């Protein structure tokens, strides 16, 4: 009997191809395109109409923040905006009107439709009295001259003396040494040195605070200012050294130096 021949045939199952999705259902129809364009044109037309008519005209101007005097100045400066459409009022328009007010440091605004413009101002905070001969000026934390000071002796703010060669005018920024001095005394609202700071001495690379009793806090440059003041505050409160003459040098915060000469009781 002849041997049965083994078949080498194999059966293969072909995977049916999935039909491609019909994308036509997701494509906009000509009708929807026409409707979309019409909506955009209508919205643009309505915007232009609202922007150029009195529909959203500014009728109420609300000013918050700062002192009553500064708020009054802001209202006067922004009076030209009243009657203008809210859609035509931007930050640049407001800033242009407020540049002449020295007491305003920054602002934010909100257009409250239909007819209210709200402006919230952040006022400059005086921290220093600038002395130049017989003249005195109030200086803000940003180093800006706020106004002249008729009776400087009534103020307990620290003094910075500058020569007559330094140009000083209200609303103007001061030289860097004066700006650094203002920055140095700004944190004193929350940091106590055990006594009132009477004088600030500021030269390039050398900054010092002199207390009313004559004690001196040497800060070096403006770097790590808050750290230096915190270290000086801790040393002076632990030792009571600020009650007499001497100094504490924190120009290198890692190596503070205290040289105190306490008054000897008689």
C-alpha positions in Angstrom: 0.0 0.0 0.0 1.3 3.3 -0.9 2.0 5.7 1.9 -0.5 8.5 2.3 1.0 11.9 1.4 0.7 14.5 4.2 -0.9 17.6 2.9 1.0 20.9 3.5 -2.0 23.0 3.0 -2.8 25.6 5.7 -6.0 27.4 6.4 -5.8 31.2 6.9 -8.5 33.5 8.1 -8.5 37.0 6.7 -9.5 39.7 9.1 -12.2 41.8 7.6 -11.1 45.4 7.0 -13.0 48.0 9.0 -14.7 50.5 6.9 -13.3 54.0 7.1 -15.5 56.4 9.2 -17.7 58.6 7.3 -16.3 62.1 8.0 -18.9 63.9 6.1 -21.1 63.9 9.2 -18.5 66.0 11.0 -18.0 68.5 8.2 -19.9 71.8 8.4 -22.6 72.2 5.8 -22.7 75.2 3.5 -25.8 76.4 5.4 -24.0 76.2 8.8 -21.1 78.1 7.4 -23.3 80.9 6.2 -25.1 81.0 9.5 -21.8 81.2 11.4 -20.5 84.0 9.2 -23.7 85.9 9.7 -23.5 85.6 13.5 -20.0 86.9 13.5 -20.9 89.8 11.3 -23.9 90.6 13.5 -21.8 90.4 16.6 -19.1 92.6 15.1 -21.7 95.1 14.1 -23.3 95.2 17.5 -19.9 95.7 19.1 -19.1 98.6 16.9 -22.5 100.1 17.6 -22.1 99.7 21.3 -18.5 101.1 21.2 -19.5 104.2 19.4 -22.8 105.0 21.0 -23.9 106.0 24.5 -25.4 102.6 25.3 -22.4 101.8 27.6 -21.3 105.3 28.4 -19.5 105.8 31.7 -22.0 107.5 34.0 -20.6 106.3 37.3 -17.0 106.5 38.3 -16.1 104.6 41.5 -12.7 105.2 43.0 -11.4 103.2 46.0 -8.1 103.0 47.9 -5.7 105.7 49.0 -6.6 108.8 51.0 -9.6 111.0 50.4 -7.4 113.7 48.9 -5.9 111.2 46.4 -9.3 109.8 45.5 -10.5 113.3 44.8 -7.5 114.0 42.6 -8.2 110.7 40.7 -11.8 111.6 40.1 -10.8 115.0 38.8 -8.1 113.4 36.5 -10.6 110.8 35.1 -13.5 113.3 34.6 -12.6 113.4 30.9 -13.5 109.7 30.6 -17.0 110.2 31.8 -19.5 109.9 28.9 -17.1 107.7 26.9 -18.1 104.1 26.1 -16.8 101.5 28.5 -15.7 99.6 25.4 -13.4 102.5 24.5 -11.8 102.7 28.0 -8.5 100.8 28.6 -5.7 100.7 31.1 -3.6 103.0 28.9 -6.3 105.7 28.9 -6.5 105.6 32.7 -2.7 105.5 33.2 -2.3 108.6 30.9 -4.6 110.5 33.2 -3.1 109.4 36.4 0.6 110.0 35.7 0.5 113.5 37.1 -0.8 112.3 40.5 2.3 111.6 42.6 0.4 109.7 45.3 -0.7 106.9 43.0 1.7 104.0 42.8 -0.4 101.6 40.7 -4.1 100.9 39.9 -6.5 98.3 38.6 -9.8 98.8 37.0 -13.0 97.0 36.2 -15.6 97.9 33.6 -19.0 97.1 35.2 -21.5 97.1 32.5 -23.6 98.9 31.6 -22.3 102.2 32.9 -19.9 102.0 35.8 -16.1 102.2 35.8 -14.4 101.1 39.0 -10.8 102.2 39.7 -8.9 100.8 42.7 -5.7 102.7 43.4 -2.6 101.7 45.4 -1.2 104.7 47.0 2.4 105.5 47.6 3.5 105.2 51.2 5.8 107.9 52.7 8.8 106.3 54.5 11.5 109.0 54.4 12.1 112.7 54.8 14.6 114.1 52.3 16.5 117.1 53.6 18.3 119.5 51.3 19.4 122.6 53.1 16.4 124.3 54.5 14.0 122.3 52.2 12.3 119.1 53.1 10.5 116.6 50.9 8.4 113.5 51.6 9.7 110.4 49.8 7.8 107.2 49.1 8.9 103.6 49.5 9.6 103.5 45.7 12.0 106.4 46.0 9.6 109.0 44.5 9.3 112.5 45.8 5.6 112.9 46.9 5.5 116.5 48.0 7.3 119.2 49.9 7.2 119.2 53.7 6.5 122.5 55.4 7.1 121.3 58.9 9.6 118.4 58.8 10.2 118.5 62.6 6.6 117.3 63.1 7.5 114.0 61.3 9.1 111.1 63.0 10.2 109.5 59.7 14.0 109.0 59.2 16.0 111.7 57.5 18.3 111.5 54.5 20.5 114.5 53.8 21.5 115.2 50.2 23.7 118.0 48.8 22.2 120.9 46.8 23.7 119.5 43.6 21.1 116.7 43.7 18.0 117.6 41.5 14.9 117.3 43.6 11.4 117.9 42.3 7.9 116.7 43.2 6.9 113.6 41.2 10.5 112.8 40.1 12.6 109.8 40.9 15.7 110.3 43.1 19.3 109.1 42.5 20.0 105.5 43.4 21.5 106.3 46.8 18.2 107.9 47.8 16.2 105.1 46.4 18.3 102.6 48.4 17.8 104.7 51.5 14.0 104.5 51.0 14.2 100.7 50.5 16.3 100.4 53.7 13.7 102.0 55.9 10.6 100.5 54.3 10.8 97.2 56.3 11.0 99.1 59.6 7.2 99.1 59.8 7.4 95.4 60.8 11.1 95.2 62.1 12.0 96.9 65.3 15.6 97.9 66.1 14.9 98.9 69.7 14.7 102.6 68.9 13.6 105.2 66.4 15.7 105.5 63.2 16.6 109.2 63.0 19.0 109.3 60.0 19.8 107.2 57.0 23.3 107.4 55.5 23.5 106.1 52.0 26.6 106.0 49.7 27.4 103.5 47.0 28.1 100.2 48.8 27.6 101.7 52.3 24.3 101.9 54.0 23.7 102.7 57.7 20.8 103.5 60.0 21.4 105.9 62.9 19.1 105.6 65.9 17.9 108.6 67.9 20.3 107.6 70.8 23.3 107.5 68.4 23.5 103.8 67.9 24.4 102.8 64.4 23.2 99.8 62.3 25.6 99.1 59.5 24.1 97.3 56.6 26.7 97.4 53.9 25.0 97.2 50.5 21.3 96.7 49.8 21.6 92.9 49.3 19.8 90.6 51.8 18.3 93.7 53.4 15.5 92.0 55.3 17.8 89.3 56.6 20.3 91.9 57.8 17.6 93.8 59.6 16.2 90.7 61.2 19.6 89.7 62.5 20.3 93.3 63.8 16.9 93.3 65.4 17.5 90.0 67.2 21.0 91.1 68.4 19.8 94.4 69.7 16.8 93.0 71.5 18.9 90.2 73.1 21.6 92.6 74.3 19.8 95.9 74.7 22.8 97.5 73.0 20.7 100.1 71.2 20.2 102.0 74.4 23.7 103.4 74.2 26.4 104.4 71.8 28.2 101.9 69.5 27.2 99.9 66.4 26.2 96.5 65.0 27.6 95.6 61.7 25.5 93.1 59.7 27.0 93.8 56.3 28.1 90.2 56.3 25.0 88.4 57.8 27.0 85.3 58.6 29.4 87.2 60.7 27.7 90.1 62.6 29.9 92.4 64.7 28.6 94.2 67.8 30.5 97.0 69.4 28.5 98.5 72.2 29.5 101.1 74.7 26.6 101.1 77.3 26.2 104.2 79.4 27.7 103.8 82.9 25.3 104.7 85.6 26.6 107.3 88.0 
